[in-house]
Amino acid sequence: MSDTNNRYETLDKKLWKANDKLCKNVDAAEYKHVVLGIVFLKYISEVFNEYHDKLTKEGVNAEDKEKYKEAGIFYVPREARWAYLQTKTKDHNIGQAINKAMDLIEQENPRLAGVLPMIYANNNLDPVSLAGLIDLFSDITLKDAQIGDVLGHVFEYFLGQFAALEAKRGGQYYTPRSIVELLVEMVQPRHGKVYDPCCGSGGMFVYSEQFIERYKANPGDIVLYGQESNQATWRLCKMNLEMRGIDSSNIIWNSEGSFLNDAHPDLKADYILANPPFNDSDWHGELLREDKRWIYGAPPVKNANYAWIQHFLYHLADNGTAGFVMTNSSLSAGKQEGEIRKRIIEDHRVDCIVSLPGKLFLNTQIPACIWILRINKQKRRDEVLFIDASNMGHLINRTTRELSSEDIEQIANTYHNWRNGTEQYHDIPGFCKSATLEEIRNNEYVLTPARYIDANIEETVTKEQLDQLIAEFEKEIEEEQTLNRIITDNLKRLKINE
């Protein structure tokens, strides 16, 4: 493990202490906003202070707000600065001081209007816990050039941890990083308009920007468009982007959502990246039977899967590409969905289907897949690439699996080699198959990869793979034994107390 990873791991353990300081009184769905608001406040204070010191050394008025505006840095008023809040940790009204800090920052920075959480004076947040959070983050530097994107790591770490807790209660959808990375690596948004109509906390946008930077392109070459119906999640998205210097002005909230109130009705996007809710039965489909977006047929009233698929297609530009996660049932659903799927396939819109392994998502065990759609298929026009990645990935705990960087690279490279028609692509039994339109017709337009990929092969397992399987199995046994010991100890205590 690299030194950077070691430092991140140490940081993770320290950060999650914040959870213990609040969880006794506050539900995970609420305190994630409490903690992430503090993260935001700490980071912009660090950036402000650094530039403030620079101006002071240059003999320039360090309180000139225009200087910060010109540099693209948020101006932080005196009573919103971290150093000031540190002086209030012994104050019973620390919650009101934090609320005031958020309000002052919004007043000075219109881009943040209505975004920052002002929940710190709520009755269930005791002053001691809030002071503990201030003290905890006072010891952490979020802007550290030596160990990389600390801010991004912290924000993503908390989102993932909170999502895991909320998953047990059916909380908001959270797209794990490995799936976001896979989608972005397959779609490769290099320039133009990038759209996510159910953008959550903004993971697709963040990794798109990182993809651009990695390929030495100009981040300004892409413009982000998004929509979110959950206001609290929308605020997290705006903070997530604005902290990183990413323009979030086209990320819109409305309570109706993308179906009932499309915030970007005339948008034609070059790239679409999304993870919509699976099998949503409460999307008000009965009110939208004649909607202009249903160019391949009206989707079922009680299932939004093909409403999402057609929403994506409607918003794609002439040479656009869409990559999104969908439930496996979308690949084979019959009758109404089947007829829509047939028309989409016959119109040469489906480029690639990837079946994903189980246990990737925190809040659902529904089997999932990735769809890649394109409007203008010049190569491979009468073919669809099927990839079976259902056996890829590795367990990170008893209930969660993730794709490795090698897995992501293999899937993405397979797709791009196929799409570009290079000699490097070839069908691999058990993994990938380029199927013709005629083959898909013969399979009644079912898009399940297993229908096309020959899985009846003898697979040679290397010693390395076998060792990994054994290690994962032993880890599961160890975790189960630990859980059993905890249960046994608790039962013994109960008997003693009787």
ZAMARGU-4260 file (C-alpha; in steps of 0.2 Angstrom, whole numbers, plus 5000, padded with zeros to 4 digits):
<rodrens>
0) 5000/5000/5000 | 5007/5017/4995 | 5011/5031/5008 | 4996/5041/5002 | 4984/5026/5004
5) 4991/5023/5022 | 4988/5042/5026 | 4971/5041/5019 | 4967/5025/5029 | 4973/5034/5045
10) 4962/5049/5040 | 4947/5038/5037 | 4948/5031/5055 | 4950/5048/5063 | 4936/5056/5052
15) 4923/5043/5057 | 4924/5047/5075 | 4913/5062/5070 | 4900/5048/5067 | 4901/5043/5086
20) 4899/5061/5091 | 4882/5063/5083 | 4874/5046/5080 | 4867/5045/5098 | 4854/5059/5094
25) 4853/5061/5075 | 4848/5049/5061 | 4861/5046/5048 | 4850/5054/5034 | 4851/5070/5044
30) 4868/5070/5052 | 4877/5067/5035 | 4871/5085/5031 | 4878/5091/5047 | 4895/5084/5045
35) 4897/5087/5026 | 4892/5105/5029 | 4906/5107/5042 | 4918/5099/5029 | 4913/5112/5016
40) 4915/5126/5029 | 4932/5120/5034 | 4938/5118/5016 | 4933/5135/5010 | 4941/5143/5025
45) 4957/5135/5021 | 4957/5141/5003 | 4952/5158/5009 | 4966/5159/5022 | 4979/5153/5009
50) 4974/5167/4997 | 4972/5180/5011 | 4990/5176/5017 | 4996/5178/4999 | 4988/5195/4997
55) 4994/5201/5014 | 5012/5196/5009 | 5010/5206/4993 | 5005/5221/5002 | 4987/5221/4995
60) 4971/5224/5005 | 4967/5206/5010 | 4949/5211/5014 | 4945/5217/4996 | 4931/5205/4991
65) 4934/5208/4972 | 4951/5200/4973 | 4943/5184/4979 | 4930/5185/4965 | 4943/5188/4952
70) 4953/5173/4958 | 4937/5162/4959 | 4938/5160/4977 | 4924/5161/4990 | 4925/5176/5001
75) 4923/5171/5019 | 4917/5185/5031 | 4926/5186/5048 | 4912/5178/5058 | 4912/5163/5046
80) 4930/5159/5046 | 4936/5143/5055 | 4947/5152/5067 | 4932/5162/5073 | 4922/5146/5075
85) 4936/5138/5085 | 4934/5152/5098 | 4915/5147/5100 | 4917/5129/5104 | 4914/5133/5123
90) 4899/5143/5119 | 4882/5135/5122 | 4876/5144/5106 | 4889/5136/5094 | 4875/5129/5083
95) 4868/5147/5080 | 4886/5153/5077 | 4888/5140/5063 | 4871/5144/5056 | 4876/5162/5055
100) 4892/5157/5047 | 4883/5148/5033 | 4871/5162/5031 | 4885/5175/5029 | 4894/5165/5016
105) 4878/5163/5006 | 4876/5182/5006 | 4893/5185/5000 | 4893/5172/4987 | 4877/5171/4976
110) 4882/5155/4968 | 4879/5146/4985 | 4862/5154/4988 | 4850/5142/4996 | 4863/5128/4996
115) 4872/5128/5013 | 4864/5118/5028 | 4857/5129/5042 | 4852/5115/5054 | 4865/5117/5067
120) 4854/5125/5080 | 4841/5111/5080 | 4836/5104/5097 | 4844/5087/5093 | 4861/5094/5090
125) 4869/5097/5107 | 4883/5110/5108 | 4896/5097/5115 | 4894/5087/5099 | 4896/5101/5087
130) 4911/5108/5097 | 4918/5090/5095 | 4916/5091/5076 | 4925/5108/5075 | 4939/5101/5086
135) 4940/5086/5075 | 4942/5095/5059 | 4953/5108/5066 | 4967/5094/5066 | 4964/5090/5048
140) 4970/5099/5033 | 4959/5097/5018 | 4970/5106/5006 | 4986/5096/5005 | 4996/5095/4989
145) 5007/5081/4996 | 4994/5068/4998 | 4983/5073/4984 | 4964/5076/4983 | 4961/5076/5002
150) 4945/5086/5001 | 4938/5074/4987 | 4943/5059/4997 | 4935/5065/5013 | 4918/5070/5005
155) 4917/5054/4995 | 4922/5044/5011 | 4908/5052/5021 | 4895/5050/5007 | 4899/5031/5005
160) 4899/5028/5024 | 4882/5037/5026 | 4875/5028/5011 | 4880/5012/5019 | 4870/5017/5035
165) 4855/5023/5026 | 4855/5008/5015 | 4848/4998/5030 | 4834/5010/5030 | 4831/5011/5012
170) 4839/5028/5010 | 4844/5038/4995 | 4852/5030/4980 | 4871/5031/4980 | 4881/5026/4965
175) 4898/5017/4971 | 4913/5025/4964 | 4919/5009/4954 | 4902/5010/4944 | 4904/5029/4941
180) 4922/5026/4935 | 4916/5012/4924 | 4902/5022/4916 | 4914/5037/4913 | 4928/5027/4906
185) 4916/5019/4894 | 4907/5035/4889 | 4923/5046/4889 | 4915/5064/4890 | 4929/5074/4883
190) 4920/5090/4877 | 4902/5097/4875 | 4887/5095/4887 | 4886/5082/4900 | 4869/5078/4908
195) 4863/5068/4922 | 4844/5070/4925 | 4844/5061/4942 | 4861/5067/4948 | 4861/5064/4967
200) 4877/5070/4975 | 4886/5073/4959 | 4897/5058/4957 | 4895/5057/4939 | 4900/5075/4936
205) 4915/5075/4948 | 4923/5060/4939 | 4919/5067/4922 | 4930/5082/4927 | 4943/5071/4934
210) 4943/5061/4917 | 4945/5077/4908 | 4960/5082/4918 | 4968/5065/4917 | 4968/5067/4898
215) 4976/5084/4899 | 4960/5092/4892 | 4953/5108/4897 | 4939/5106/4911 | 4931/5121/4903
220) 4927/5110/4888 | 4913/5102/4896 | 4897/5110/4903 | 4887/5101/4916 | 4868/5100/4917
225) 4859/5091/4930 | 4843/5089/4940 | 4838/5082/4957 | 4821/5080/4965 | 4828/5078/4983
230) 4832/5096/4989 | 4844/5090/5003 | 4854/5079/4990 | 4854/5093/4978 | 4863/5104/4991
235) 4876/5091/4993 | 4878/5090/4975 | 4881/5109/4974 | 4893/5109/4988 | 4902/5094/4981
240) 4905/5103/4964 | 4908/5121/4971 | 4921/5115/4983 | 4931/5108/4968 | 4929/5124/4958
245) 4916/5115/4946 | 4902/5126/4939 | 4886/5120/4946 | 4874/5134/4939 | 4865/5121/4928
250) 4861/5109/4942 | 4843/5112/4946 | 4832/5106/4960 | 4813/5105/4959 | 4802/5093/4969
255) 4793/5086/4954 | 4808/5078/4946 | 4814/5075/4928 | 4798/5067/4921 | 4785/5079/4928
260) 4795/5095/4927 | 4810/5093/4915 | 4822/5107/4920 | 4831/5106/4904 | 4817/5103/4891
265) 4827/5109/4876 | 4844/5101/4880 | 4853/5090/4868 | 4868/5083/4877 | 4883/5075/4870
270) 4885/5064/4885 | 4873/5057/4897 | 4878/5048/4913 | 4865/5042/4925 | 4860/5029/4939
275) 4841/5031/4939 | 4830/5023/4953 | 4826/5005/4948 | 4808/4999/4944 | 4801/5016/4950
280) 4782/5013/4951 | 4778/5030/4958 | 4784/5041/4943 | 4766/5048/4939 | 4766/5039/4922
285) 4747/5041/4921 | 4749/5059/4919 | 4762/5058/4904 | 4754/5046/4892 | 4755/5058/4877
290) 4773/5065/4882 | 4783/5070/4867 | 4798/5060/4874 | 4790/5043/4871 | 4796/5042/4853
295) 4797/5023/4854 | 4780/5020/4864 | 4772/5025/4880 | 4781/5016/4895 | 4771/5006/4908
300) 4762/5017/4921 | 4769/5006/4935 | 4787/5005/4930 | 4799/5020/4925 | 4813/5010/4917
305) 4808/5013/4899 | 4803/5031/4903 | 4821/5034/4909 | 4828/5026/4894 | 4818/5036/4882
310) 4821/5052/4892 | 4840/5049/4889 | 4837/5046/4871 | 4826/5061/4869 | 4840/5072/4876
315) 4855/5065/4866 | 4863/5076/4853 | 4865/5069/4835 | 4882/5061/4839 | 4878/5059/4858
320) 4882/5044/4869 | 4872/5039/4885 | 4879/5027/4898 | 4867/5022/4913 | 4864/5009/4926
325) 4848/4999/4924 | 4840/4984/4932 | 4843/4967/4923 | 4824/4966/4921 | 4825/4980/4908
330) 4834/4968/4896 | 4820/4955/4895 | 4804/4963/4901 | 4790/4958/4889 | 4774/4965/4881
335) 4774/4984/4883 | 4793/4986/4887 | 4798/4973/4874 | 4790/4982/4860 | 4799/4998/4865
340) 4815/4989/4867 | 4812/4981/4849 | 4810/4998/4841 | 4825/5005/4850 | 4836/4990/4844
345) 4829/4991/4826 | 4833/5010/4826 | 4852/5005/4829 | 4852/5014/4846 | 4859/5000/4857
350) 4878/5000/4857 | 4883/4989/4872 | 4876/4980/4887 | 4886/4975/4902 | 4880/4963/4915
355) 4886/4968/4932 | 4891/4957/4947 | 4880/4957/4963 | 4883/4966/4979 | 4889/4982/4971
360) 4875/4993/4977 | 4873/4997/4995 | 4854/4999/4996 | 4848/4986/4983 | 4852/4968/4979
365) 4842/4970/4962 | 4853/4963/4948 | 4860/4977/4937 | 4867/4981/4921 | 4875/4995/4911
370) 4867/5001/4894 | 4877/5011/4882 | 4866/5020/4869 | 4872/5030/4854 | 4862/5040/4841
375) 4874/5039/4826 | 4882/5022/4825 | 4894/5023/4810 | 4904/5007/4814 | 4896/4991/4820
380) 4879/4998/4815 | 4870/4981/4815 | 4879/4974/4830 | 4878/4975/4849 | 4892/4971/4861
385) 4888/4960/4876 | 4900/4959/4890 | 4897/4948/4905 | 4906/4955/4920 | 4895/4946/4933
390) 4910/4937/4940 | 4921/4951/4941 | 4925/4962/4956 | 4931/4958/4974 | 4922/4958/4991
395) 4927/4973/5002 | 4916/4966/5016 | 4902/4952/5019 | 4889/4962/5009 | 4898/4973/4997
400) 4908/4970/4981 | 4918/4983/4970 | 4926/4983/4954 | 4945/4985/4953 | 4954/4997/4942
405) 4960/4982/4932 | 4942/4976/4930 | 4936/4993/4924 | 4951/4995/4912 | 4947/4978/4905
410) 4928/4981/4902 | 4931/4999/4895 | 4945/4993/4883 | 4935/4979/4877 | 4921/4991/4873
415) 4932/5004/4864 | 4942/4991/4854 | 4925/4984/4848 | 4918/5001/4845 | 4933/5008/4835
420) 4934/4992/4825 | 4952/4988/4830 | 4960/4971/4827 | 4963/4970/4846 | 4945/4966/4848
425) 4939/4948/4847 | 4925/4938/4855 | 4930/4929/4871 | 4920/4914/4877 | 4912/4918/4894
430) 4916/4936/4893 | 4911/4946/4877 | 4902/4943/4861 | 4898/4955/4846 | 4880/4949/4841
435) 4872/4954/4825 | 4855/4962/4824 | 4849/4945/4816 | 4855/4936/4831 | 4845/4948/4842
440) 4830/4946/4832 | 4831/4927/4834 | 4832/4930/4853 | 4816/4940/4852 | 4825/4956/4856
445) 4830/4950/4873 | 4847/4959/4878 | 4853/4948/4892 | 4871/4945/4889 | 4870/4926/4894
450) 4859/4924/4879 | 4874/4928/4867 | 4890/4924/4877 | 4895/4906/4877 | 4897/4902/4895
455) 4900/4883/4892 | 4918/4884/4893 | 4931/4876/4905 | 4939/4891/4914 | 4957/4889/4920
460) 4959/4896/4938 | 4976/4903/4941 | 4984/4901/4958 | 4983/4920/4961 | 4964/4919/4958
465) 4962/4904/4969 | 4972/4912/4983 | 4960/4928/4981 | 4944/4917/4982 | 4951/4908/4998
470) 4956/4924/5006 | 4938/4931/5003 | 4930/4915/5010 | 4941/4916/5025 | 4937/4934/5028
475) 4919/4931/5027 | 4921/4917/5040 | 4931/4928/5051 | 4918/4942/5051 | 4904/4929/5054
480) 4913/4922/5069 | 4916/4940/5076 | 4897/4943/5074 | 4893/4927/5082 | 4904/4931/5097
485) 4896/4948/5099 | 4879/4940/5099 | 4884/4927/5112 | 4892/4940/5123 | 4876/4951/5123
490) 4865/4936/5127 | 4877/4932/5141 | 4875/4949/5148 | 4856/4949/5146 | 4856/4933/5156
495) 4867/4941/5170 | 4855/4956/5171 | 4840/4944/5173
</rodrens>
